[in-house]
Amino acid sequence: MRKDRLYEEDLLVSGTVGGEVLSKQERQTLKREAGELKEKIEQAKNEPISE
């Protein structure tokens, strides 16, 4: 993953680039969900591949 991707996604979610004005609660929910997905991805990387 590119290092600046999270910054770009933050602009899309929190900034005016995405065109939607999100409430603080909506931004927090999206950031929390993104954090949960990131944790799941990291856990999956550490698991052995089953065939």
Backbone as ProteinMPNN parsed JSONL, in Angstrom:
{"seq_chain_A": "MRKDRLYEEDLLVSGTVGGEVLSKQERQTLKREAGELKEKIEQAKNEPISE", "coords_chain_A": {"N_chain_A": [[0.845, -1.18, 0.0], [0.503, 2.196, -0.81], [2.184, 4.812, 0.901], [0.995, 7.314, 1.074], [-1.632, 6.801, 0.703], [-3.46, 6.466, 2.825], [-3.604, 9.075, 3.691], [-4.773, 10.266, 1.454], [-7.234, 8.921, 1.464], [-8.191, 9.878, 3.868], [-8.588, 12.526, 3.167], [-10.656, 12.163, 1.331], [-12.657, 11.18, 2.975], [-12.829, 12.999, 5.124], [-12.478, 15.491, 4.074], [-13.159, 18.038, 1.581], [-12.932, 16.885, -0.845], [-14.315, 14.552, -1.478], [-16.904, 15.399, -1.857], [-19.069, 14.991, -0.229], [-20.501, 16.08, 2.781], [-19.705, 15.025, 5.843], [-20.921, 14.091, 9.047], [-19.461, 14.501, 12.317], [-19.776, 12.166, 13.78], [-20.235, 10.289, 11.742], [-17.751, 10.347, 10.438], [-16.113, 9.394, 12.508], [-17.148, 6.817, 12.78], [-16.516, 5.691, 10.27], [-13.698, 5.82, 10.404], [-13.256, 4.133, 12.587], [-14.249, 1.687, 11.609], [-12.47, 1.35, 9.482], [-10.119, 1.009, 10.913], [-10.687, -1.412, 12.213], [-10.832, -3.133, 10.009], [-8.198, -2.932, 9.113], [-6.848, -4.161, 11.235], [-7.855, -6.783, 10.966], [-6.776, -7.461, 8.496], [-4.043, -7.428, 9.089], [-3.958, -9.543, 10.935], [-4.696, -11.633, 9.258], [-2.51, -11.727, 7.586], [-0.631, -12.881, 9.21], [-1.478, -15.45, 9.616], [-1.114, -18.895, 8.732], [-1.223, -20.114, 5.36], [-3.853, -22.037, 4.307], [-4.438, -24.933, 2.414]], "CA_chain_A": [[0.0, 0.0, 0.0], [1.263, 3.436, -0.84], [2.162, 5.492, 2.192], [0.107, 8.468, 1.053], [-3.013, 6.391, 0.43], [-4.297, 6.772, 3.976], [-3.823, 10.519, 3.665], [-5.748, 10.526, 0.393], [-8.533, 8.446, 1.925], [-8.621, 10.811, 4.901], [-9.126, 13.684, 2.449], [-11.941, 11.789, 0.745], [-13.644, 10.981, 4.034], [-12.964, 14.141, 6.01], [-12.317, 16.763, 3.389], [-14.145, 18.462, 0.583], [-12.654, 16.203, -2.106], [-15.337, 13.545, -1.735], [-18.155, 16.018, -2.235], [-20.075, 14.797, 0.812], [-20.176, 16.628, 4.093], [-20.034, 14.001, 6.819], [-20.938, 14.544, 10.426], [-18.334, 14.001, 13.111], [-20.07, 10.77, 14.124], [-20.021, 9.476, 10.543], [-16.298, 10.245, 10.235], [-15.575, 8.508, 13.534], [-17.572, 5.456, 12.45], [-15.703, 5.227, 9.146], [-12.326, 5.604, 10.87], [-13.254, 2.94, 13.447], [-14.391, 0.53, 10.729], [-11.209, 1.201, 8.75], [-9.165, 0.451, 11.869], [-11.023, -2.822, 12.408], [-10.419, -3.853, 8.804], [-6.737, -2.976, 9.097], [-6.459, -5.2, 12.194], [-8.17, -8.089, 10.381], [-5.803, -7.7, 7.431], [-2.776, -7.772, 9.736], [-4.105, -10.89, 11.495], [-4.708, -12.581, 8.144], [-1.132, -11.838, 7.073], [0.151, -13.723, 10.126], [-1.995, -16.82, 9.622], [-0.596, -19.731, 7.652], [-2.148, -20.319, 4.25], [-4.34, -23.419, 4.264], [-4.789, -25.334, 1.047]], "C_chain_A": [[0.888, 1.24, 0.0], [1.105, 4.16, 0.488], [1.192, 6.655, 2.216], [-1.355, 8.088, 0.824], [-3.932, 6.724, 1.6], [-4.589, 8.259, 4.043], [-4.871, 10.881, 2.622], [-7.144, 10.083, 0.819], [-9.081, 9.362, 3.01], [-9.206, 12.065, 4.255], [-10.506, 13.37, 1.877], [-13.027, 11.689, 1.803], [-13.896, 12.285, 4.79], [-12.971, 15.479, 5.29], [-13.404, 17.036, 2.373], [-13.967, 17.725, -0.736], [-13.779, 15.241, -2.469], [-16.687, 14.116, -2.127], [-19.265, 15.852, -1.213], [-19.591, 15.432, 2.101], [-20.652, 15.612, 5.12], [-20.037, 14.6, 8.214], [-19.744, 13.947, 11.161], [-18.545, 12.531, 13.454], [-19.835, 9.853, 12.93], [-18.53, 9.293, 10.27], [-15.682, 9.292, 11.246], [-15.929, 7.057, 13.243], [-16.727, 4.889, 11.315], [-14.265, 4.946, 9.576], [-12.235, 4.36, 11.741], [-13.341, 1.684, 12.59], [-13.115, 0.283, 9.93], [-10.143, 0.597, 9.659], [-9.41, -1.029, 12.109], [-10.593, -3.65, 11.198], [-8.901, -3.987, 8.742], [-6.228, -4.053, 10.046], [-6.702, -6.591, 11.617], [-7.174, -8.447, 9.281], [-4.468, -8.117, 8.034], [-2.83, -9.177, 10.325], [-4.054, -11.934, 10.382], [-3.306, -12.775, 7.567], [-0.31, -12.804, 7.922], [-0.315, -15.166, 10.156], [-1.377, -17.619, 8.492], [-1.664, -19.941, 6.577], [-2.552, -21.793, 4.235], [-4.797, -23.735, 2.846], [-5.819, -26.439, 1.072]], "O_chain_A": [[1.886, 1.314, 0.717], [0.045, 4.128, 1.114], [0.62, 6.96, 3.262], [-2.22, 8.962, 0.758], [-5.048, 7.205, 1.402], [-5.692, 8.664, 4.41], [-5.752, 11.704, 2.875], [-8.125, 10.783, 0.568], [-10.287, 9.6, 3.075], [-10.202, 12.606, 4.735], [-11.412, 14.201, 1.929], [-14.175, 12.064, 1.565], [-15.044, 12.636, 5.063], [-13.42, 16.484, 5.84], [-14.427, 16.353, 2.321], [-14.763, 17.913, -1.657], [-14.153, 15.129, -3.636], [-17.528, 13.401, -2.672], [-20.302, 16.508, -1.319], [-18.418, 15.331, 2.46], [-21.851, 15.365, 5.254], [-19.255, 15.5, 8.521], [-19.105, 13.009, 10.683], [-17.601, 11.741, 13.423], [-19.296, 8.758, 13.088], [-18.096, 8.198, 9.911], [-14.829, 8.476, 10.896], [-15.104, 6.164, 13.437], [-16.274, 3.747, 11.382], [-13.677, 3.947, 9.161], [-11.261, 3.612, 11.657], [-12.599, 0.726, 12.809], [-12.723, -0.865, 9.723], [-9.35, -0.236, 9.218], [-8.466, -1.814, 12.2], [-10.051, -4.745, 11.352], [-8.381, -5.036, 8.362], [-5.289, -4.778, 9.717], [-5.861, -7.478, 11.756], [-6.776, -9.605, 9.153], [-3.831, -9.052, 7.549], [-1.857, -9.925, 10.229], [-3.444, -12.991, 10.541], [-2.962, -13.867, 7.114], [0.597, -13.466, 7.418], [0.394, -16.028, 10.677], [-1.139, -17.084, 7.409], [-2.861, -19.942, 6.867], [-1.703, -22.681, 4.162], [-5.444, -22.928, 2.179], [-6.242, -26.912, 0.017]]}, "name": "protein", "num_of_chains": 1, "seq": "MRKDRLYEEDLLVSGTVGGEVLSKQERQTLKREAGELKEKIEQAKNEPISE"}
